[in-house]
Amino acid sequence: MEIERKYLVPKLPEHLEHYPCRIISQGYLNTDPVVRIRQDDHKYELTYKSKGFLARQEYNLPLNREAYEHLLTKIDGRFIQKKRYMLPLPNGLTAELDVFEGDLAPLILVEVEFASEEDANSFTPPSWFGEDVTFSEKYHNSSLSQL
């Protein structure tokens, strides 16, 4: 079960160079249900996600590079590229800051994953987080791939 909150970020926080960054590329084989392929640095995977907003099922299956490249030819819609910065938050949480590239730039989203829905619902975001878009399908990556 993936439990996360998602926010628009109006302005990048300072000193991003001090935080770990991963390069992510992903495409969607299907958006209902969501079936995604992703390259995360040198890791490749196929992901299934159920419907939902705050909480939904997510299953990740490893792929090798050849399988990823084969499936890449079958994606529908926009190929998404982004940089993901991992910023520590209080209480052992992590802000996953996605800076989108290409025609999705200058979109910036941040997600925080939680152990429970109670934790997610009691979360107070830092001041640099913007509008809470957790319950907006518009900001699901699968939706962004279809614009």
C-alpha positions in Angstrom: 0.0 0.0 0.0 1.3 3.4 -1.0 0.1 6.3 1.2 1.3 9.7 0.2 0.4 13.4 0.0 1.3 15.5 -3.0 1.9 19.2 -3.3 2.7 21.8 -6.0 5.9 23.6 -5.3 5.9 27.3 -6.4 9.6 27.8 -5.9 12.5 25.4 -5.5 14.1 25.3 -2.1 17.7 26.6 -1.8 20.8 24.4 -1.9 19.3 21.4 -3.7 22.9 20.5 -4.7 23.3 19.3 -1.1 20.7 16.5 -1.4 20.7 13.2 -3.3 19.3 13.4 -6.8 18.1 10.6 -9.1 17.2 10.9 -12.8 13.9 9.3 -13.6 12.3 8.5 -17.0 9.0 6.8 -17.3 6.2 6.0 -19.7 2.8 4.5 -19.4 1.6 1.3 -21.2 -1.9 1.9 -19.7 -3.5 4.5 -17.6 -6.6 2.6 -16.4 -5.4 0.6 -14.6 -2.0 2.3 -14.4 0.8 0.2 -15.8 4.1 2.2 -15.9 7.7 1.5 -16.9 10.4 3.5 -15.2 14.2 3.9 -15.3 15.4 5.3 -12.0 19.1 6.0 -12.5 20.3 2.4 -13.4 17.3 0.5 -12.1 14.4 -0.5 -14.3 10.9 -1.6 -13.2 7.3 -2.2 -14.3 4.7 -0.9 -11.9 1.0 -1.5 -11.5 -1.0 1.1 -9.4 -4.7 0.8 -8.4 -7.1 3.6 -8.5 -7.0 6.0 -5.5 -5.6 9.2 -4.2 -4.2 9.3 -0.7 -3.8 5.5 -0.5 -3.6 2.9 -3.3 -2.0 -0.5 -4.1 1.3 -0.4 -5.9 3.3 -3.4 -7.2 6.8 -3.1 -8.6 8.4 -5.7 -10.7 12.1 -5.5 -11.7 13.0 -5.3 -15.4 16.4 -5.5 -17.1 17.5 -2.8 -19.5 16.5 -4.8 -22.6 13.0 -5.4 -21.4 12.6 -1.8 -20.4 13.8 -0.6 -23.9 11.5 -3.1 -25.6 8.5 -1.9 -23.6 9.5 1.8 -24.1 8.4 1.4 -27.8 4.9 0.5 -26.6 4.1 3.5 -24.3 1.1 5.7 -25.0 1.3 9.5 -24.5 4.1 11.6 -23.2 7.4 10.2 -22.0 8.1 11.8 -18.6 11.6 12.9 -17.5 12.3 14.4 -14.1 15.0 14.9 -11.5 14.0 13.6 -8.0 15.7 15.2 -5.0 15.4 13.5 -1.6 15.1 16.0 1.2 14.8 14.9 4.9 11.8 16.1 6.9 11.2 15.8 10.7 10.0 12.5 12.2 12.0 10.4 9.7 10.0 11.5 6.7 11.4 12.3 3.3 10.2 14.9 0.7 10.6 13.5 -2.8 10.9 16.6 -4.9 10.2 16.1 -8.6 11.5 18.7 -11.0 10.0 17.9 -14.4 11.9 18.4 -17.6 10.9 18.8 -21.3 7.4 20.1 -22.1 6.3 19.5 -18.5 8.8 22.1 -17.2 8.5 24.2 -15.0 6.2 21.9 -13.1 7.5 21.0 -9.6 5.8 18.5 -7.3 6.7 17.1 -4.0 5.4 13.8 -2.4 5.7 12.5 1.1 5.0 8.8 1.9 3.6 7.7 5.2 3.2 4.6 7.2 -0.5 5.1 7.8 -3.4 7.3 6.6 -3.6 8.7 10.1 0.0 10.0 9.8 -0.8 11.4 6.3 -3.9 13.2 7.6 -2.0 14.8 10.5 0.9 16.0 8.4 1.8 19.7 8.5 3.8 20.5 5.4 6.9 22.8 5.5 6.3 26.4 4.4 8.0 25.8 1.0 5.3 23.3 0.0 2.5 24.9 -2.0 -1.0 23.8 -2.8 -2.1 20.3 -1.7 -3.0 18.4 -4.8 -3.3 14.9 -3.2 -6.9 14.5 -4.3 -6.4 16.0 -7.8 -6.1 13.3 -10.6 -4.7 16.1 -12.8 -1.3 15.7 -11.0 -1.0 11.9 -11.2 2.0 11.2 -13.4 -0.3 8.9 -15.4 -2.6 11.9 -16.2 0.4 14.1 -17.0 1.5 11.6 -19.5 -1.8 12.0 -21.4 -1.8 15.8 -21.7 
